């Protein structure tokens, strides 16, 4: 999120990072019911499409879901007016070292507009 349309991101934050550990019970529950993981897989698909063949649909889907998550998770005073995201793909080189590549970075979008779209999508 950013304070203005022209400012740099305050701090990049990973969206839905994978948990460091899962208990056997967590694993069993996830095998039976995990709608959040299904949505995350959809977002990966959108990210791949956005990288290979940029389309507004994929960008809007990612923005809408990030905005909805921020609306649920952040207190009103912690939200900044603009939202932007970037796609970082991680790969390994021949020596096994991790290589991070930023393949896409969105333009700042007004957070209120994205929240409205998220609310419409949920209805």
Buried (B, 14 or more C-beta within 10 A) or exposed (E): BBEEEEEEBEEBEEEEEEEEEEEEEEEEEEEEEEEEEEEBEEBEEBBBBBBEEEEEEBBBBBBBBBBBBBBEEEEEEEBBBBBBBEBBEEEEEEEEEEEEEEEBEBEBBEBEEBBEBBEEEEE
